[in-house]
Amino acid sequence: MANLDFDNTQKAFALKNDGQLNRSYWLFRLMQKPILVNFFSRLTVQALKIGLPIGPLVKATIFKQFCAGETLQESESVVALLKKVNVGSILDYSIEGKEREEDFDNTRDELLRIVALAKTNRSIPYTCLKLTGIARHDLLVKVNDKKALTAEEQKELDALKARYHEICASCEASDVPIYIDAEDYCLQGAIDSLTEEMMKKYNTKKAIIQTTAQLYRWDRLDYIKQLIIWARKEHIFIGLKLVRGAYWEKENERAHQMGYKSPVHSLKADTDRDYDKALDLCLENIDIVSICAGTHNEASTLHLVAKMKELGIPNTDKRICCSQLFGMSDHITYNLAESGYNVTKYLPYGPVKSVLPYLVRRAQENTSIAGQMSRELRLISEEKKRRHAPQS
Ligand SMILES: Cc1cc2nc3c(=O)[nH]c(=O)nc-3n(C[C@H](O)[C@H](O)[C@H](O)COP(=O)(O)OP(=O)(O)OC[C@H]3O[C@@H](n4cnc5c(N)ncnc54)[C@H](O)[C@@H]3O)c2cc1C
């Protein structure tokens, strides 16, 4: 089996032709400039809101880098491409910010279509869901705060639970595990309790329902410990997607505005430490815990690999999966896959207008994190140079 080498750009970009590599290069160069990213993020959202026809421009540029397509059908060609290099796909119907029950029913129906496809296509080994895709954000905040609901809100909550059960039951029947994404702190408590209810019902034989822990939160290591104790008591399996967390700035701002202690670490090193400890904890309980390491961090990925080796867990163990977002950190994804690890890409798709919040987050993340951008750019530049070096 090949040795892990994250610097192997030939493998990392094997699926990109010269034109595609150039497009990525220019996009990542543009995204390095925070002023430009903020200006274009606001401009694009407004332009699409008032109906300016900029959809095709977005679709040909940033959308193509980070999304698989506008529809499930359109995305299947990317699934097939990833399959060629032994990388699985997690189709992520990235609809955000909806408010109407009708939209939530549509998202549920789309999820059921993904599960049906995954049942017959094993290169889609998991699926995923944002609970705010099937319920109103403010309803979840109210449930989170344990506030009394009006009769109308109670009906909404019942409808949410019915949709959630329908999706989970379909995942169980089709043997397709589902990751429940972690979201804002102000509603994550509600997501946690609803998801625990689902885990108790559907995880008696294996981890079908898998929750997400954001390790930038200083209380999450403890939460994971409690979850494992609870799962052992209930004789169920649990699944944990471990991420650092996507809303660090927003969480700090909200805590400051509302006058409560920030729920997230203030030092990156503390998040990194908790992330690796969470990996250890889950690996040490692998008899009942399934893990998805959702990260682009090389050190954490190497930490996972070393700990698996130390515990005698084979590379190919299906309970452990590494996952990166489509369009990012291909050098980790493809080199891990080459070494036999179970690897997937999160593959967002949906109408351009609906995936905009996701695209804005990706652009901002690639701007604000020191190191991340320069690494993507450096790797792409190295690959461009390698391809055009004179043959000796
Ligand atoms: C497959 C996959 C699924 C994901 N699912 C979710 C999800 O469900 N919910 C979600 O919120 N995010 C999710 N993410 C995004 C993830 O949380 C991170 O935002 C992103 O992956 C960057 O973190 P990193 O581990 O890759 O690496 P790094 O680049 O090493 O870390 C960057 C992260 O560190 C943290 N950080 C930055 N500065 C500080 C600081 N000063 N103090 C403390 N912490 C800091 C932030 O979380 C930041 O995103 C997912 C990512 C992947 C790859």
The ligand as an SDF file (V2000), in Angstrom:
LIG
                    3D

 53 58  0  0  0  0  0  0  0  0999 V2000
  -16.8320   16.9740    5.3660 C   0  0  0  0  0  0  0  0  0  0  0  0
  -17.0500   18.2300    6.1500 C   0  0  0  0  0  0  0  0  0  0  0  0
  -18.2630   18.4180    6.8000 C   0  0  0  0  0  0  0  0  0  0  0  0
  -18.4720   19.5960    7.5350 C   0  0  0  0  0  0  0  0  0  0  0  0
  -19.6460   19.7560    8.2400 N   0  0  0  0  0  0  0  0  0  0  0  0
  -19.8000   20.8210    9.0530 C   0  0  0  0  0  0  0  0  0  0  0  0
  -20.9300   20.9440    9.9040 C   0  0  0  0  0  0  0  0  0  0  0  0
  -21.8180   20.0930    9.9190 O   0  0  0  0  0  0  0  0  0  0  0  0
  -21.0150   22.0370   10.7040 N   0  0  0  0  0  0  0  0  0  0  0  0
  -20.0360   23.0030   10.7480 C   0  0  0  0  0  0  0  0  0  0  0  0
  -20.1320   23.9630   11.5210 O   0  0  0  0  0  0  0  0  0  0  0  0
  -18.9490   22.9070    9.9450 N   0  0  0  0  0  0  0  0  0  0  0  0
  -18.8090   21.8550    9.1100 C   0  0  0  0  0  0  0  0  0  0  0  0
  -17.6810   21.7580    8.3220 N   0  0  0  0  0  0  0  0  0  0  0  0
  -16.7190   22.9050    8.2360 C   0  0  0  0  0  0  0  0  0  0  0  0
  -15.6980   22.8120    9.3370 C   0  0  0  0  0  0  0  0  0  0  0  0
  -16.3290   23.0270   10.5690 O   0  0  0  0  0  0  0  0  0  0  0  0
  -14.5770   23.8540    9.2070 C   0  0  0  0  0  0  0  0  0  0  0  0
  -15.1040   25.1320    9.0900 O   0  0  0  0  0  0  0  0  0  0  0  0
  -13.6320   23.6620    8.0480 C   0  0  0  0  0  0  0  0  0  0  0  0
  -13.4840   22.3250    7.7070 O   0  0  0  0  0  0  0  0  0  0  0  0
  -12.2480   24.2470    8.4110 C   0  0  0  0  0  0  0  0  0  0  0  0
  -11.6640   23.5470    9.4940 O   0  0  0  0  0  0  0  0  0  0  0  0
  -10.5340   22.4340    9.2940 P   0  0  0  0  0  0  0  0  0  0  0  0
  -10.6400   21.3920   10.3560 O   0  0  0  0  0  0  0  0  0  0  0  0
  -10.6730   21.9200    7.9350 O   0  0  0  0  0  0  0  0  0  0  0  0
   -9.1270   23.0970    9.4160 O   0  0  0  0  0  0  0  0  0  0  0  0
   -8.3640   24.3790    9.8640 P   0  0  0  0  0  0  0  0  0  0  0  0
   -8.2270   25.2070    8.6420 O   0  0  0  0  0  0  0  0  0  0  0  0
   -7.1400   23.9230   10.5520 O   0  0  0  0  0  0  0  0  0  0  0  0
   -9.2330   25.1360   10.9300 O   0  0  0  0  0  0  0  0  0  0  0  0
  -10.0120   26.2540   10.6860 C   0  0  0  0  0  0  0  0  0  0  0  0
  -11.0720   26.2490   11.7700 C   0  0  0  0  0  0  0  0  0  0  0  0
  -10.4710   26.4750   13.0570 O   0  0  0  0  0  0  0  0  0  0  0  0
  -11.3620   27.1930   13.8850 C   0  0  0  0  0  0  0  0  0  0  0  0
  -10.7260   28.4560   14.3000 N   0  0  0  0  0  0  0  0  0  0  0  0
  -10.1960   29.4200   13.4920 C   0  0  0  0  0  0  0  0  0  0  0  0
   -9.6730   30.4380   14.2290 N   0  0  0  0  0  0  0  0  0  0  0  0
   -9.8780   30.1130   15.5290 C   0  0  0  0  0  0  0  0  0  0  0  0
   -9.5560   30.7560   16.7700 C   0  0  0  0  0  0  0  0  0  0  0  0
   -8.9220   31.9000   16.8240 N   0  0  0  0  0  0  0  0  0  0  0  0
   -9.9130   30.1090   17.9150 N   0  0  0  0  0  0  0  0  0  0  0  0
  -10.5320   28.9110   17.8980 C   0  0  0  0  0  0  0  0  0  0  0  0
  -10.8570   28.2620   16.7590 N   0  0  0  0  0  0  0  0  0  0  0  0
  -10.5430   28.8460   15.5820 C   0  0  0  0  0  0  0  0  0  0  0  0
  -12.6220   27.4380   13.0590 C   0  0  0  0  0  0  0  0  0  0  0  0
  -13.5210   26.3970   13.3470 O   0  0  0  0  0  0  0  0  0  0  0  0
  -12.1120   27.3520   11.6280 C   0  0  0  0  0  0  0  0  0  0  0  0
  -13.1330   26.9810   10.7240 O   0  0  0  0  0  0  0  0  0  0  0  0
  -17.4580   20.5920    7.5990 C   0  0  0  0  0  0  0  0  0  0  0  0
  -16.2470   20.3810    6.9460 C   0  0  0  0  0  0  0  0  0  0  0  0
  -16.0240   19.2160    6.2410 C   0  0  0  0  0  0  0  0  0  0  0  0
  -14.7110   19.0220    5.5710 C   0  0  0  0  0  0  0  0  0  0  0  0
  1  2  1  0
  2  3  1  0
  2 52  2  0
  3  4  2  0
  4  5  1  0
  4 50  1  0
  5  6  2  0
  6  7  1  0
  6 13  1  0
  7  8  2  0
  7  9  1  0
  9 10  1  0
 10 11  2  0
 10 12  1  0
 12 13  2  0
 13 14  1  0
 14 15  1  0
 14 50  1  0
 15 16  1  0
 16 17  1  0
 16 18  1  0
 18 19  1  0
 18 20  1  0
 20 21  1  0
 20 22  1  0
 22 23  1  0
 23 24  1  0
 24 25  2  0
 24 26  1  0
 24 27  1  0
 27 28  1  0
 28 29  2  0
 28 30  1  0
 28 31  1  0
 31 32  1  0
 32 33  1  0
 33 34  1  0
 33 48  1  0
 34 35  1  0
 35 36  1  0
 35 46  1  0
 36 37  1  0
 36 45  1  0
 37 38  2  0
 38 39  1  0
 39 40  1  0
 39 45  2  0
 40 41  1  0
 40 42  2  0
 42 43  1  0
 43 44  2  0
 44 45  1  0
 46 47  1  0
 46 48  1  0
 48 49  1  0
 50 51  2  0
 51 52  1  0
 52 53  1  0
M  END
$$$$
